[in-house]
Amino acid sequence: MSSHNESILREPLMTGKDITYAKITDDILLPVENKPNKAWWIGFTVAVLGALLWVVSVSYTFWTGIGAWGLNKTVGWAWDITDFVWWVGIGHAGTLISAVLLIFRQNWRNSINRSAEAMTIFAVICAATYVVAHMGRPWLAYWIFPLPNQFGSLWVNFNSPLVWDAFAISTYFTVSLVFWYCGLLPDIATIRDRATGLRQKIYSVLSFGWNGSVKTWQRFEIVSLILAGISTPLVLSVHTIVSFDFATSVIPGWHTTIFPPYFVAGAIFSGFAMVQTLLLILRKVMNFENYITMFHIEAMNKIIMTTGSIVGIAYLTELFIAMYSQSEYEMYAFENRMFGPYAWAYWSMMTCNVISPQLFWFKKIRTSIPISWILSIVVNIGMWFERFVIIVTSLHRDYLPSSWAMFYPTWTDVGIFVGSIGLFFTLFLLFLRFLPGIAIAEVKLLLKSSSLQHKTKLVKEGAFPAEQVEYFRDSLGKYDSVTEQEIKELK
């Protein structure tokens, strides 16, 4: 076997017959260069209605004040910070897929990185809206940054993790945006070269003069690796700093050193679940089955299963340490979570985050598209409950029973949360309308190395032993985009 050929034991990352570089470009740019289909319009209409609900709810909050929410003197943080941490966590998978998998040369990222990066940016935007909204005086939001002396004695407290949050989130957003846009440049140039009139002028400006020369590609590769190196520490640092919002306090249930790794694992867990949710719809609605294959779906399910197990261990460790400490306040905080008035939220969290991902141990389940899609949604429901349990159950019963209180969300709380989901999908659908949802240039790299078409050609040339070919044929049984005829051709 030739040393430059990829092993036949590796499952293909691209399927389909008669695939050429031109066909890849045509397939991926079909939604961009043509009028949107009915499914896009239905999704966009629903998303815009959700975004309008967000505008109304946030506007009402700004006009009325934080009293429009269900907060009280005991529960000072609730759905606002729950939703903020939830959105930041969802934004983690994009950087992991883009940066970490690029550094480790995992080619299966090529088909999913573009949408995952876009998801990261839109999720961080949704998270940032909560940072501003929960301040009470959003017109003074700039006070969280160091200011010149002309503004008076307004220097922020650098010992506060809330200030660290501002720097971490803004840095994460900036690096993710630059990384995402740099990766888009060759694809925007492709759209520019195929467009006419005003569209060509717009995409010409957006492509920053990309000419496709060897020197340009060389610089592109260098910049991608540099940005990947910068982004990789951010995968760990951002949610670590978010966890410090709680871990640096002295409140039972929050004051624990396990929070940083626990939050990072949870963020990757929820982020991959959201990527799965989006990509399973994307591949069906936009006919990307040949580029987002069952291998990608199964690989993401394995990561969800692994990070879900880590999160489950973190839950048990947290519980054990509380009991081992023999601190009556820590023990009561966890007893209250499990058996108190919010026990339904705790057990919902445990079911969704610990039990449901374990179903992916079964190959039939992790290669089933409907079940994978449902479980990805279940995971993100569970991760929302996790943040709710951490925040509300730790606050609603403090040291004084006389100040114990329950939190009940108002229509504004619900409206802002549901509306933020609408805002997220509005931005994501607009992205799919005007920019390619799959990285064209990167997917083309797979055509003559990891595609089924290329491996079939090598099998016919006798490049691989018969037993390896038989193993390869068996592995194709799970692919919904591979026909029986294509499998038979591998004999």
C-alpha positions as CSV (number, residue, x, y, z in Angstrom):
1,M,0.0,0.0,0.0
2,S,1.3,3.5,-0.8
3,S,2.4,5.4,2.2
4,H,0.5,8.6,1.2
5,N,-2.9,6.8,1.1
6,E,-5.1,7.1,4.1
7,S,-5.8,3.7,5.8
8,I,-8.9,1.9,4.6
9,L,-9.7,1.2,8.2
10,R,-10.5,4.9,8.7
11,E,-14.2,5.6,7.9
12,P,-14.8,8.1,5.1
13,L,-15.5,11.7,5.9
14,M,-17.2,12.4,2.7
15,T,-19.7,10.2,0.7
16,G,-21.4,10.4,-2.7
17,K,-20.6,9.5,-6.2
18,D,-19.0,11.6,-9.0
19,I,-17.9,14.2,-6.5
20,T,-15.6,16.9,-7.9
21,Y,-14.2,20.1,-6.6
22,A,-16.8,22.0,-8.6
23,K,-19.6,19.9,-7.3
24,I,-18.5,20.5,-3.7
25,T,-18.6,24.3,-4.4
26,D,-22.0,24.0,-6.1
27,D,-23.6,21.9,-3.3
28,I,-22.4,24.1,-0.4
29,L,-23.2,27.4,-2.1
30,L,-26.7,26.3,-3.3
31,P,-28.4,27.8,-0.2
32,V,-26.4,31.0,-0.6
33,E,-26.8,31.6,-4.3
34,N,-30.4,30.7,-4.6
35,K,-33.7,31.8,-3.0
36,P,-34.2,30.3,0.5
37,N,-36.6,27.3,0.6
38,K,-39.8,27.0,2.5
39,A,-38.2,25.4,5.5
40,W,-35.8,28.3,5.9
41,W,-38.6,30.8,5.8
42,I,-40.6,28.9,8.4
43,G,-37.6,28.7,10.7
44,F,-36.7,32.4,10.1
45,T,-40.3,33.6,10.8
46,V,-40.5,31.7,14.1
47,A,-37.0,32.9,15.1
48,V,-37.8,36.5,14.3
49,L,-41.0,36.3,16.4
50,G,-38.8,35.0,19.2
51,A,-36.3,37.9,18.7
52,L,-39.2,40.4,18.8
53,L,-40.3,38.9,22.1
54,W,-36.7,39.4,23.3
55,V,-36.8,43.1,22.3
56,V,-40.1,43.6,24.1
57,S,-39.0,41.9,27.2
58,V,-35.6,43.6,27.4
59,S,-37.2,47.0,26.6
60,Y,-39.7,46.5,29.4
61,T,-36.9,45.5,31.8
62,F,-34.9,48.7,30.9
63,W,-38.1,50.9,31.3
64,T,-39.4,49.3,34.5
65,G,-36.2,48.1,36.2
66,I,-34.9,44.8,37.5
67,G,-38.1,44.6,39.6
68,A,-39.8,43.3,36.4
69,W,-38.0,40.0,37.1
70,G,-38.9,37.5,39.8
71,L,-35.9,38.4,42.0
72,N,-36.2,39.2,45.7
73,K,-33.9,40.2,48.5
74,T,-32.8,36.6,49.1
75,V,-32.6,35.3,45.5
76,G,-30.6,38.2,43.9
77,W,-29.5,36.1,40.9
78,A,-31.8,33.7,39.1
79,W,-32.7,33.3,35.5
80,D,-30.5,36.1,34.4
81,I,-27.2,34.5,35.4
82,T,-28.5,31.0,34.7
83,D,-29.1,32.0,31.1
84,F,-25.8,33.9,30.9
85,V,-23.8,30.9,32.0
86,W,-25.9,28.6,29.8
87,W,-25.1,30.7,26.7
88,V,-21.4,31.0,27.4
89,G,-21.2,27.2,27.8
90,I,-22.9,26.6,24.5
91,G,-20.3,28.9,22.9
92,H,-17.5,26.6,23.9
93,A,-17.8,23.9,21.3
94,G,-17.0,26.1,18.4
95,T,-13.6,27.1,19.7
96,L,-12.8,23.5,20.7
97,I,-13.7,22.2,17.3
98,S,-11.9,25.0,15.5
99,A,-8.8,25.3,17.5
100,V,-8.1,22.1,19.5
101,L,-9.1,19.7,16.7
102,L,-7.1,21.8,14.2
103,I,-3.9,21.6,16.3
104,F,-4.4,17.8,16.7
105,R,-5.0,17.5,12.9
106,Q,-8.4,15.9,13.2
107,N,-9.8,16.2,9.7
108,W,-13.4,15.4,10.7
109,R,-13.6,19.0,12.0
110,N,-13.5,20.3,8.4
111,S,-17.2,19.7,7.7
112,I,-18.5,21.1,11.0
113,N,-16.2,23.8,12.2
114,R,-17.8,26.7,10.2
115,S,-21.2,26.3,11.7
116,A,-19.8,25.6,15.2
117,E,-17.7,28.8,15.1
118,A,-20.8,30.8,14.0
119,M,-22.7,29.2,16.8
120,T,-20.0,30.3,19.3
121,I,-20.2,33.9,18.2
122,F,-24.0,34.1,18.3
123,A,-24.1,32.3,21.7
124,V,-21.6,34.8,23.2
125,I,-23.7,37.7,21.8
126,C,-26.8,36.3,23.6
127,A,-24.7,35.8,26.8
128,A,-23.5,39.4,26.6
129,T,-27.0,40.7,26.5
130,Y,-27.6,39.3,29.9
131,V,-24.4,41.0,31.2
132,V,-25.8,44.4,30.2
133,A,-29.5,43.6,31.1
134,H,-28.9,42.5,34.7
135,M,-26.9,45.6,35.7
136,G,-30.0,47.6,36.5
137,R,-28.3,50.7,35.0
138,P,-27.3,49.4,31.5
139,W,-26.4,52.9,30.3
140,L,-23.4,52.7,32.8
141,A,-22.2,49.4,31.4
142,Y,-18.9,50.9,30.4
143,W,-18.0,51.2,34.1
144,I,-16.9,47.6,34.1
145,F,-13.8,48.6,32.1
146,P,-10.8,50.7,33.3
147,L,-11.5,54.3,32.5
148,P,-9.3,57.4,32.2
149,N,-9.2,59.7,35.3
150,Q,-11.4,62.3,33.5
151,F,-14.3,60.1,34.4
152,G,-13.6,60.4,38.1
153,S,-12.7,57.7,40.6
154,L,-14.3,54.9,38.7
155,W,-11.5,52.3,38.6
156,V,-13.1,48.9,38.8
157,N,-12.2,46.3,41.5
158,F,-9.8,44.0,39.9
159,N,-10.3,41.5,42.7
160,S,-13.8,40.9,41.5
161,P,-14.5,37.9,39.3
162,L,-17.2,39.9,37.6
163,V,-14.5,42.2,36.2
164,W,-12.5,39.1,35.1
165,D,-15.7,38.0,33.4
166,A,-15.9,41.1,31.3
167,F,-12.3,40.7,30.1
168,A,-12.6,37.0,29.5
169,I,-15.9,37.2,27.5
170,S,-14.7,40.2,25.4
171,T,-11.4,38.4,24.7
172,Y,-13.1,35.2,23.8
173,F,-15.6,36.9,21.5
174,T,-12.9,38.9,19.7
175,V,-10.6,35.9,19.1
176,S,-13.5,33.7,18.0
177,L,-14.7,36.4,15.6
178,V,-11.3,36.9,14.1
179,F,-10.8,33.1,13.8
180,W,-14.2,32.6,12.2
181,Y,-13.8,35.4,9.7
182,C,-10.3,34.5,8.7
183,G,-11.6,31.0,7.9
184,L,-14.4,32.5,5.8
185,L,-12.1,34.6,3.6
186,P,-11.4,31.9,0.8
187,D,-15.1,31.0,0.7
188,I,-16.2,34.6,0.5
189,A,-13.8,35.1,-2.3
190,T,-15.3,32.0,-4.0
191,I,-18.8,33.6,-3.7
192,R,-17.3,36.9,-5.0
193,D,-15.9,35.2,-8.1
194,R,-19.3,33.6,-8.9
195,A,-21.5,36.6,-8.2
196,T,-22.5,39.6,-10.3
197,G,-23.6,43.2,-9.8
198,L,-24.1,44.5,-6.2
199,R,-23.5,41.1,-4.6
200,Q,-20.1,40.9,-6.2
201,K,-19.2,44.3,-4.9
202,I,-20.3,43.5,-1.4
203,Y,-18.5,40.1,-1.3
204,S,-15.4,41.8,-2.9
205,V,-15.2,44.1,0.1
206,L,-15.8,41.3,2.6
207,S,-13.1,39.1,1.0
208,F,-10.3,41.6,1.8
209,G,-8.7,41.2,-1.6
210,W,-8.2,37.4,-1.3
211,N,-6.5,36.3,-4.5
212,G,-5.8,32.6,-3.9
213,S,-2.1,32.8,-4.5
214,V,0.4,30.4,-2.9
215,K,1.6,33.2,-0.6
216,T,-1.9,34.0,0.5
217,W,-2.7,30.4,1.3
218,Q,0.6,30.1,3.2
219,R,-0.2,33.1,5.3
220,F,-3.7,31.8,5.8
221,E,-2.3,28.5,7.2
222,I,0.1,30.4,9.6
223,V,-2.6,32.7,10.9
224,S,-5.0,29.8,11.4
225,L,-2.4,28.0,13.6
226,I,-1.5,31.1,15.5
227,L,-5.2,31.8,16.3
228,A,-5.7,28.2,17.2
229,G,-2.8,28.4,19.7
230,I,-4.3,31.6,21.2
231,S,-7.8,30.1,21.3
232,T,-6.9,26.8,22.9
233,P,-6.2,28.3,26.4
234,L,-9.4,30.3,26.1
235,V,-11.4,27.0,25.9
236,L,-10.2,26.4,29.5
237,S,-9.9,29.9,30.8
238,V,-13.3,31.5,29.9
239,H,-15.6,29.1,31.7
240,T,-13.0,28.8,34.5
241,I,-13.4,32.5,35.1
242,V,-17.2,32.2,34.8
243,S,-17.0,29.6,37.5
244,F,-15.1,32.0,39.7
245,D,-18.3,34.2,39.9
246,F,-19.5,31.5,42.3
247,A,-16.4,29.7,43.6
248,T,-14.7,32.8,45.1
249,S,-17.8,33.5,47.3
250,V,-18.4,32.0,50.7
251,I,-22.0,30.8,50.0
252,P,-22.5,27.0,50.7
253,G,-22.9,25.2,47.4
254,W,-20.8,27.7,45.6
255,H,-17.6,27.8,47.6
256,T,-15.8,24.8,46.1
257,T,-12.6,24.3,44.2
258,I,-14.0,21.7,41.8
259,F,-16.0,24.4,39.9
260,P,-13.4,25.3,37.2
261,P,-12.9,21.9,35.7
262,Y,-16.5,21.0,36.3
263,F,-17.7,24.1,34.5
264,V,-15.3,23.6,31.5
265,A,-16.5,20.0,31.1
266,G,-20.1,21.1,31.3
267,A,-19.5,23.8,28.7
268,I,-18.0,21.4,26.2
269,F,-20.8,19.0,27.0
270,S,-23.6,21.5,26.3
271,G,-21.7,23.1,23.4
272,F,-21.3,19.8,21.5
273,A,-25.0,19.1,22.2
274,M,-26.0,22.3,20.6
275,V,-23.7,21.7,17.6
276,Q,-25.4,18.3,17.2
277,T,-28.9,19.9,17.4
278,L,-28.1,22.4,14.7
279,L,-26.1,20.2,12.3
280,L,-28.7,17.4,12.2
281,I,-31.2,20.0,11.0
282,L,-28.7,21.6,8.7
283,R,-27.7,18.4,6.9
284,K,-31.3,17.5,6.3
285,V,-32.7,20.8,5.2
286,M,-29.7,21.8,3.0
287,N,-28.9,18.3,1.7
288,F,-25.5,18.1,3.2
289,E,-25.7,14.4,4.0
290,N,-22.6,13.7,1.9
291,Y,-20.4,16.2,3.9
292,I,-21.8,15.8,7.4
293,T,-21.8,12.0,7.6
294,M,-22.7,9.5,10.3
295,F,-19.0,9.5,11.3
296,H,-19.3,13.1,12.4
297,I,-22.6,12.4,14.2
298,E,-21.2,9.4,16.0
299,A,-17.9,11.2,16.9
300,M,-19.8,14.1,18.5
301,N,-22.1,11.7,20.3
302,K,-19.0,10.0,21.8
303,I,-17.7,13.4,23.0
304,I,-21.1,14.2,24.5
305,M,-21.0,10.8,26.3
306,T,-17.5,11.3,27.6
307,T,-18.1,14.9,28.9
308,G,-21.4,13.8,30.3
309,S,-19.6,11.2,32.3
310,I,-17.1,13.7,33.5
311,V,-19.9,16.0,34.6
312,G,-21.6,13.1,36.4
313,I,-18.4,12.4,38.3
314,A,-18.2,16.1,39.2
315,Y,-21.7,16.0,40.6
316,L,-20.8,13.0,42.8
317,T,-17.5,14.5,43.9
318,E,-19.2,17.7,44.8
319,L,-21.7,15.8,46.9
320,F,-19.0,13.6,48.5
321,I,-16.9,16.6,49.5
322,A,-19.9,18.4,51.0
323,M,-20.6,15.3,53.2
324,Y,-16.9,14.7,54.0
325,S,-16.4,18.3,55.1
326,Q,-19.0,17.7,57.9
327,S,-19.9,21.4,57.5
328,E,-23.6,21.6,58.4
329,Y,-24.2,24.4,56.0
330,E,-22.6,22.6,53.0
331,M,-24.4,19.4,53.9
332,Y,-27.7,21.2,54.1
333,A,-27.2,23.0,50.8
334,F,-26.9,19.6,49.0
335,E,-29.7,18.0,51.1
336,N,-31.9,21.0,50.2
337,R,-31.0,20.5,46.5
338,M,-32.0,16.8,46.5
339,F,-35.0,16.9,48.8
340,G,-36.1,20.5,49.1
341,P,-38.7,22.5,47.2
342,Y,-36.5,22.5,44.1
343,A,-35.8,18.8,44.1
344,W,-37.6,18.5,40.8
345,A,-35.0,20.7,39.2
346,Y,-32.1,18.7,40.7
347,W,-33.4,15.3,39.6
348,S,-34.2,16.7,36.2
349,M,-30.6,17.8,35.9
350,M,-29.3,14.4,37.0
351,T,-31.6,12.6,34.6
352,C,-30.7,14.7,31.6
353,N,-27.0,15.2,32.2
354,V,-25.9,11.9,33.8
355,I,-28.3,9.2,32.7
356,S,-29.3,10.2,29.2
357,P,-25.7,10.5,27.7
358,Q,-25.0,7.0,28.9
359,L,-27.4,5.8,26.2
360,F,-24.7,6.6,23.7
361,W,-22.8,3.5,24.8
362,F,-25.1,1.6,22.5
363,K,-24.0,1.9,18.8
364,K,-27.6,1.7,17.5
365,I,-28.5,4.8,19.6
366,R,-25.5,6.9,18.8
367,T,-26.0,6.2,15.1
368,S,-29.7,6.9,15.1
369,I,-30.3,10.5,13.9
370,P,-33.8,11.0,15.5
371,I,-32.6,9.7,18.9
372,S,-29.3,11.7,18.7
373,W,-31.2,14.9,17.9
374,I,-33.7,14.4,20.8
375,L,-30.9,13.5,23.3
376,S,-28.9,16.6,22.2
377,I,-31.9,18.8,23.2
378,V,-32.3,16.8,26.4
379,V,-28.7,17.5,27.3
380,N,-29.1,21.3,26.9
381,I,-32.3,21.2,28.9
382,G,-30.3,19.4,31.6
383,M,-27.4,21.9,31.5
384,W,-29.9,24.8,31.9
385,F,-31.3,23.0,35.0
386,E,-27.7,22.6,36.3
387,R,-27.1,26.3,36.3
388,F,-30.5,27.0,37.8
389,V,-29.8,24.4,40.6
390,I,-26.4,25.9,41.4
391,I,-27.6,29.5,41.5
392,V,-31.1,29.4,42.9
393,T,-31.0,26.5,45.4
394,S,-27.8,27.9,46.9
395,L,-29.4,31.3,47.5
396,H,-33.0,30.7,48.4
397,R,-32.3,29.3,51.8
398,D,-29.4,31.1,53.5
399,Y,-28.2,31.2,57.1
400,L,-31.4,32.8,58.4
401,P,-34.6,30.9,58.1
402,S,-36.5,34.1,58.5
403,S,-35.2,35.3,55.1
404,W,-35.8,32.1,53.2
405,A,-37.7,32.7,50.0
406,M,-38.7,31.0,46.7
407,F,-38.0,32.3,43.2
408,Y,-40.9,32.5,40.8
409,P,-40.1,33.7,37.2
410,T,-42.2,36.5,35.7
411,W,-43.3,36.7,32.1
412,T,-40.3,39.0,31.6
413,D,-37.8,36.3,32.8
414,V,-39.4,33.8,30.4
415,G,-39.7,36.3,27.6
416,I,-36.0,37.2,27.7
417,F,-34.9,33.6,27.8
418,V,-37.2,32.4,25.0
419,G,-36.5,35.6,23.1
420,S,-32.7,35.0,23.4
421,I,-33.2,31.6,21.7
422,G,-35.1,33.4,19.0
423,L,-32.3,35.9,18.6
424,F,-29.7,33.1,18.4
425,F,-31.6,31.3,15.6
426,T,-32.3,34.5,13.7
427,L,-28.6,35.2,13.6
428,F,-27.8,31.6,12.7
429,L,-30.3,31.5,9.9
430,L,-29.1,34.8,8.4
431,F,-25.6,33.3,8.5
432,L,-26.7,30.3,6.6
433,R,-28.5,32.5,4.1
434,F,-25.5,34.7,3.2
435,L,-22.4,32.6,4.0
436,P,-21.6,29.0,3.5
437,G,-22.5,26.7,6.4
438,I,-19.6,24.3,5.6
439,A,-16.0,25.4,4.9
440,I,-15.7,24.8,1.2
441,A,-11.9,25.0,1.0
442,E,-11.3,22.7,3.9
443,V,-13.8,20.1,2.8
444,K,-12.1,20.0,-0.6
445,L,-9.0,18.7,1.2
446,L,-10.8,15.5,2.0
447,L,-11.8,14.6,-1.6
448,K,-8.6,12.8,-2.5
449,S,-7.8,11.4,0.9
450,S,-10.8,10.7,3.1
451,S,-13.8,10.4,0.7
452,L,-15.6,7.2,-0.1
453,Q,-15.1,7.9,-3.8
454,H,-11.3,7.9,-3.4
455,K,-11.2,4.9,-1.2
456,T,-13.4,2.9,-3.6
457,K,-11.0,3.7,-6.4
458,L,-8.1,2.5,-4.3
459,V,-9.9,-0.7,-3.4
460,K,-10.6,-1.4,-7.1
461,E,-6.8,-0.9,-7.8
462,G,-6.1,-3.5,-5.1
463,A,-4.3,-1.1,-2.8
464,F,-5.6,-2.8,0.4
465,P,-5.7,-6.3,1.8
466,A,-9.0,-8.2,1.5
467,E,-9.7,-8.4,5.3
468,Q,-9.2,-4.6,5.7
469,V,-11.6,-4.0,2.8
470,E,-14.2,-6.3,4.4
471,Y,-13.9,-4.4,7.7
472,F,-14.4,-1.1,5.8
473,R,-17.5,-2.4,4.0
474,D,-19.0,-3.4,7.3
475,S,-18.4,0.0,8.8
476,L,-20.4,1.6,6.0
477,G,-23.6,0.0,7.1
478,K,-24.4,2.8,9.5
479,Y,-24.1,5.5,6.8
480,D,-27.5,6.8,5.7
481,S,-25.8,8.5,2.7
482,V,-24.2,5.3,1.3
483,T,-26.3,3.0,-0.9
484,E,-26.2,-0.7,-1.0
485,Q,-24.8,-0.5,-4.6
486,E,-21.9,1.6,-3.4
487,I,-21.0,-0.9,-0.7
488,K,-21.2,-3.8,-3.2
489,E,-18.7,-1.9,-5.5
490,L,-16.1,-2.4,-2.8
491,K,-15.8,-6.1,-3.4
